[in-house]
Amino acid sequence: MHITLVTLFPEWFDSPLETALLGRARASGLVDFQLLNPRDRATDRHQTVDDRPYGGGPGMVMLLDPLVKTLRELGPEHAGRVLMLSASGKPLTQKLARELACEERITLICGRYEGIDARLSGFVPVEQVSVGEAVLNGGEAAAMLLIEAATRLIPGFMGKEASGDDESFSDGLLEYPHYTRPECFEDVSVPEILSSGDHGRIKNWRRQQSLLTTLRTRPEMLQEAPLTPEDMEFLREVDSGAHEALAAGAGRLGQNLHCALVHFPVFLGDRKTGATSLTNLDVHDIARCSRTYGVGSFTVVTPLKDQQAILETLVRHWTTGPGSVSNPDRAEALRLVSLTASVQEAVASVEARTGQRPVLLGTSARDNGSMTPGLVRDLLMERPVLLLFGTGHGLAPEILDACDGVLRPLRWMDTYNHLPVRGAVAITLDRVLGDCF
């Protein structure tokens, strides 16, 4: 593989490109590098490569002329695939690293200052790549990350070819822990199974440790990881036991989340506020969703006495009446249901249950709220959250104004955003809690 580095600081690479496996691969001819400095193509006596940004603002922007000249000198055939290291690029993943490892030639453009004049892509086909959600002083460090990720996957680069397959991200999971001599260090021993000589058990243990490591630190990866039925059963057993791989000290995050279905005050069809009637389907389906996602409680809010009586009859039928015998699963879900006459009472109920005043969050298909599922998860790590869902045409303004925050609408980029409330609850719970929280 031939790699061209376009950088204002070629000396930055002197040591990294000569060190360890990369240095040996370079010495053997497996990979070679060419370093080009755009400053050498600058035409003024100061060799200027940057200027102030149009529109004002801090910092400087890299000029087009020296960069374009540098890349045109290379030519498309010699440049190969051209990538620019940029915080706003697509993420560097193991999949992308494998793609790049198959390329004969790649060119990496290392930005500096506030970045590169955005018109560059109009002159040269450039892919932007980011190595993480952090801003660096320049693209050189990011380029080295990309180089190491890609070159180590070239056949012959590592002593044992399987080393590139049996590691983090290669199969959608994080890697299992490794150990070496001494067997016991300061009274801490290597897991006994690794000394058993039973390669089948060792392989199974490593797979399980990989699953646990992923669950603890990057649970979102499990959504897309290729899991076997045995993997899923193992994770279910872990989750139903001590929850050791989940949020420290809080048990399931869902236990800190409480839902309320508000029937008053809500918008009505004529845009006035008032009360709506509860429906059998809403109560059943939201209770089942709440139980599925491990929610702490589900409260129905209505001040209407006849509606309260209907709810009490419904819940009693399924939790202590004939329904509890005919459908125990439904009974388990309906036991989560409680009743309050107002949102204020619902807040007090959660506070009495948890010992903390909950963060009150509203939902709306109209209001462009600022809360996201990730922010809700962050809150759940620290304290209870009461999430309000409105019936009719949504929560009344006085309820939304009283909230500590409002979630962004589920379909905020579309003009049609009219989900049934039980559908909105299901989607919201999945986005906040997923199957891995």
Secondary structure by P-SEA (a helix, b strand, c coil): cbbbbbccccccccccccccaaaaaaaaccccbbbbbcccccccccccccccccccccbbbbbaaaaaaaaaaaccccccbbbbbccccccccaaaaaaaaaccbbbbbbbcccccccccccccbbbbbbccccccccaaaaaaaaaaaccccccccccccccccccccccccccccccccccccccccccccccccaaaaaaaaaaaaaaaaaaaccccccccccccaaaaaaaaaaaaccccccccccccccccbbbbbccccccccccbbbbbbbbaaaaaaaaaaaaaacccbbbbbbccaaaaaaaaaaaaaaaccccccccaaaaaaaccbbbbccaaaaaaaaaaacccccbbbbbbccccccccaaaaaaaaacbbbbbbbbccccccaaaaaaccccccccccccccccccaaaaaaaaaaaaccccc
